[in-house]
C-alpha cells in the first residue's frame, strides 16, 4: 500500500498541493492505476508524467484530492519486428484518499 507521509505532514499548510504533487511524481508509475485509463494498450510508458492538483477537501478521517494526470500510453504492434511501438498522449483524473492517521492512500480513476 502506498503511504503519502510527506503530504500528510504538510496537510493544512500552503505547501500541501506542491508536496502532494512532488510526492506523487516520486512514486513508481505502476503505483498509480493509470492502466485503467488507457484506451488502446494498457501499457504506460516509463517516462515522466504530469500532475495537476484540481481539488482538495477533507473529512474527519481522510484528506481527499482530485488530480489530473498526463501520461504516455504505449501501443505495442508486432507487425514489424524492428519498429518502435506507437505512443499517444493520454489524460485521466484520479481521486486520492489519504487516511489522516496512517497515511495509507487509495487511488481511484474517475
Steps between C-alpha positions, in 0.01 A plus 500: 500500500619849416543739792522872422673594825655827379165621370328412827769691692432810288120481527358836605795700365531713187750247363268198509418500127865531400613227740218270383600553138870442572432187706278356226767569238753309713283186491560220255247554220361152571372619840242715324204319336566658160449168320127544571506821296670365189306468178710279280762300673508510877872573483628817663828628368761526774558869461407816676139562582339835559276565799263786573319529833139584412320493836566433867261427787487312828274325743569375852702198386639582156661758278353485151652635183408488134793512260542510125771269364662534158694194385614313192324182396694242301332291233705195417475391138670177403464530125853618443766363732732800502235769505467716810167475683244772435435743783222744569441764763231417752321673787291385792374629831573313821336526841750466785398419857769532770418365846590767757624247758695252288577687174367192315392622160234377258494598132185478284490595132193713432 
